[in-house]
Amino acid sequence: MPTAFEAAVLPHLDAAYTLARYLLRDDEDARDAVQDAYLRALRYFPGFRGGDARAWLLTIVRNTCRTRRRRERVTARTAPFDDDLHSPIESDAAPLPPAYDHIGDVSVRDAVERLPEEFREVVLLREVHGYSYREIGEIVRVPVGTVMSRLSRARQRLRDALAPSVTPTASRDPDGAAV
């Protein structure tokens, strides 16, 4: 029989990994961050007051990823440059939502990866995980208006990135009507 923690939190392992993968941009780091987040969630589970366990867990994952990146920035300032370490890593990105089926997965993944973190995380939480604006606001700890603004700006950046570089112009007849 599963414990209360297992029943509430373990079903969200895939969502936790997907968020960590998009925030950290590395499979190994994402796995490590999820493991750290689950240990923290287990430690603080007695203080969990019910509600949406998925949102609670993703908040912990997000904070864990931010802490890891902060530590990496400090280490990066003092570490020597290593070509092997800083080479692009080929990896499988997280699954895309069905809304993007008509566009090549690679171009969407690339466009999402190029978004600044605050845009990338709201797109992921909304489009992949289906959270409401209010829920996203709780996870990333910003007002709903900020979530809406970030999501709008992120979507515009994605549209711009995925738009064809040359838009064909319609031919016009002498009366000005499109042909």
Stockholm file with secondary structure:
# STOCKHOLM 1.0

chainA/1-179         MPTAFEAAVLPHLDAAYTLARYLLRDDEDARDAVQDAYLRALRYFPGFRGGDARAWLLTIVRNTCRTRRRRERVTARTAPFDDDLHSPIESDAAPLPPAYDHIGDVSVRDAVERLPEEFREVVLLREVHGYSYREIGEIVRVPVGTVMSRLSRARQRLRDALAPSVTPTASRDPDGAAV
#=GR chainA/1-179 SS CCCHHHHHHGGGHHHHHHHHHHHHCCHHHHHHHHHHHHHHHHHHGGGCCSSCHHHHHHHHHHHHHHHHHHHHHHHHHHSCCCTTTTSCCCCCCCCCCGGGTTSCHHHHHHHHHHSCHHHHHHHIIIIITCCCHHHHHHHHTSCHHHHHHHHHHHHHHHHHHHSCSSCCCCCBCTTSCBC
#=GC SS_cons         CCCHHHHHHGGGHHHHHHHHHHHHCCHHHHHHHHHHHHHHHHHHGGGCCSSCHHHHHHHHHHHHHHHHHHHHHHHHHHSCCCTTTTSCCCCCCCCCCGGGTTSCHHHHHHHHHHSCHHHHHHHIIIIITCCCHHHHHHHHTSCHHHHHHHHHHHHHHHHHHHSCSSCCCCCBCTTSCBC
//
